[in-house]
């Protein structure tokens, strides 16, 4: 146990990004900001460039996972006993197709986020098939908002000095 630990800049940036996600959710009266909060937490990285890279793959993965989750949820409306037996077969096959598409599109770093958002949307959807598209769109939008909040927070809060500022001046 390290009782001397003090939160660093990345921890503080994460908390600030989460605060802004929750504040935006409160202002817009959204029932949850969970997806935005998760995206913001994952996108705060040690550097802004790394955050941009993670954020881009998170957005691409979110879009891909959302499309495939929509397909999975729509299949639930037309396949009898989908949630009982067929789900065990169809869900992994759709995930394989999702991984395949991400690789074909050369967005390999988006595979994990796409699979996570696919699983989360499909497993947590509790509504009827009539609300599938609005539900998927809302989850996708909320995740993207979390990324779009995290990026400026990481860029403008507690900016670390650049490499040039950290190096001592050269002697002549």
Secondary structure by P-SEA (a helix, b strand, c coil): ccccccccaaaaaaaaaaaaaaaaaaaaccccaaaaaaaaaaaccccaaaaaaaaaaaaaaaaaaaaaaaaaaaaaaccccccccccccaaaaaaaaaaaaaaaaccccaaaaaaaaaaaaaaaccccccaaaaaaaaaaaaaaaaaaaaaaaaaccccccccccccccccc
